[in-house]
Amino acid sequence: MVSRTEECIREAESYLVAANEQYEAALEQGTWNPVIVSCIMAMIKSVDAMMLKYRGSTNRDHSKTANGLRKLYEDGLISDTFKSNLDSVRKWVVDEKTSIQYRNKSVSQTDADRAIKSTERLLEKTRKELH
């Protein structure tokens, strides 16, 4: 049976695949928001995996996602190499999510490139932390 933590990682991977597929479509259509929304969802699922492993539950309120991750770091549950992801999660999940997903903030290909790179790094480091 797959653990809830592994489930979250698989979902994060699926969102990242979707982001890359949406990126290809955006090259023709010029609409980058779906790429970033999928990246944000992948980041949330990555953080959920960490929270499940170390706390046994996740945050329903995504605005608290970055704070939960920071607390894991402060409590010494995650490594210093993972710390660099804290600001990235705060930027995308907390600062950008609402304006991009619900207020249709216009984003560029450069924003999409950054979001995908941040998501790939977070997912890679999350996998390392969990194993």
C-alpha positions as CSV (number, residue, x, y, z in Angstrom):
1,M,0.0,0.0,0.0
2,V,1.2,3.5,-0.9
3,S,1.7,5.9,2.0
4,R,0.0,9.3,2.1
5,T,3.5,10.8,1.9
6,E,4.3,8.8,-1.3
7,E,0.9,9.8,-2.7
8,C,1.7,13.4,-2.2
9,I,5.0,13.0,-4.1
10,R,3.3,11.2,-6.9
11,E,0.7,14.0,-7.1
12,A,3.5,16.6,-7.1
13,E,5.2,14.7,-10.0
14,S,1.9,14.7,-11.9
15,Y,1.4,18.4,-11.5
16,L,5.0,19.0,-12.7
17,V,4.3,16.9,-15.8
18,A,1.1,18.9,-16.4
19,A,3.1,22.1,-16.0
20,N,5.6,21.0,-18.6
21,E,2.8,20.0,-21.0
22,Q,1.0,23.3,-20.4
23,Y,4.3,25.1,-21.1
24,E,4.4,23.5,-24.6
25,A,0.8,24.7,-25.2
26,A,1.7,28.1,-23.9
27,L,4.4,28.5,-26.4
28,E,1.7,28.6,-29.0
29,Q,-1.1,30.3,-27.0
30,G,0.9,32.7,-24.9
31,T,-1.1,31.9,-21.7
32,W,1.4,31.1,-18.9
33,N,-0.9,31.1,-15.9
34,P,-1.8,27.4,-16.1
35,V,1.9,26.5,-16.0
36,I,2.4,28.4,-12.8
37,V,-0.8,27.2,-11.2
38,S,0.4,23.6,-11.8
39,C,3.8,24.4,-10.4
40,I,2.2,25.9,-7.3
41,M,0.1,22.8,-6.8
42,A,3.2,20.6,-7.2
43,M,5.0,22.7,-4.5
44,I,2.0,22.4,-2.2
45,K,2.0,18.6,-2.6
46,S,5.7,18.5,-2.0
47,V,5.3,20.4,1.3
48,D,2.3,18.2,2.2
49,A,4.6,15.2,1.9
50,M,7.1,16.8,4.3
51,M,4.4,17.7,6.7
52,L,2.8,14.3,6.7
53,K,6.2,12.6,7.4
54,Y,7.2,14.9,10.2
55,R,3.9,16.2,11.7
56,G,1.4,13.5,10.6
57,S,-0.9,16.1,9.0
58,T,-1.0,18.9,6.4
59,N,-2.2,22.5,6.4
60,R,-5.5,23.1,4.8
61,D,-4.7,26.8,4.7
62,H,-2.1,27.2,2.0
63,S,-1.0,30.6,3.3
64,K,0.4,28.7,6.3
65,T,2.3,26.2,4.1
66,A,5.6,28.2,4.1
67,N,5.3,28.7,7.9
68,G,4.8,25.0,8.5
69,L,7.9,24.3,6.4
70,R,9.9,26.9,8.2
71,K,8.9,25.3,11.5
72,L,10.1,21.9,10.4
73,Y,13.5,23.6,9.6
74,E,13.6,25.4,12.9
75,D,12.8,22.2,14.8
76,G,15.8,20.5,13.1
77,L,13.6,18.0,11.2
78,I,14.8,19.1,7.7
79,S,18.4,19.8,6.5
80,D,20.2,23.0,5.8
81,T,20.3,22.1,2.2
82,F,16.5,22.1,2.1
83,K,16.4,25.6,3.7
84,S,16.9,27.4,0.4
85,N,13.5,26.2,-0.7
86,L,11.7,28.1,2.0
87,D,11.7,31.4,0.2
88,S,10.7,29.8,-3.0
89,V,7.7,28.2,-1.4
90,R,6.7,31.5,0.3
91,K,7.0,33.4,-3.0
92,W,4.9,31.1,-5.1
93,V,2.5,29.4,-2.7
94,V,1.9,32.3,-0.4
95,D,2.6,35.5,-2.3
96,E,1.7,34.6,-5.9
97,K,-1.0,31.8,-5.7
98,T,-4.1,34.0,-5.1
99,S,-3.2,36.7,-7.6
100,I,-2.3,34.2,-10.3
101,Q,-5.0,31.6,-9.7
102,Y,-7.9,33.8,-8.8
103,R,-7.2,37.3,-9.9
104,N,-5.7,36.4,-13.3
105,K,-2.5,38.2,-12.7
106,S,-0.6,38.3,-16.0
107,V,2.6,36.2,-15.9
108,S,5.3,35.8,-18.5
109,Q,7.3,33.0,-20.0
110,T,10.2,34.0,-17.7
111,D,7.9,33.6,-14.7
112,A,6.9,30.2,-16.0
113,D,10.5,29.2,-16.5
114,R,11.3,30.3,-12.9
115,A,8.3,28.4,-11.5
116,I,9.2,25.2,-13.2
117,K,12.9,25.4,-12.1
118,S,11.8,26.2,-8.5
119,T,9.3,23.3,-8.6
120,E,11.9,20.8,-9.9
121,R,14.4,21.8,-7.2
122,L,11.8,21.6,-4.5
123,L,10.6,18.2,-5.6
124,E,14.1,16.8,-5.9
125,K,15.1,18.1,-2.5
126,T,11.9,16.8,-1.0
127,R,12.6,13.3,-2.3
128,K,16.1,13.4,-0.7
129,E,14.7,14.6,2.6
130,L,12.1,11.9,2.7
131,H,14.6,9.0,2.1
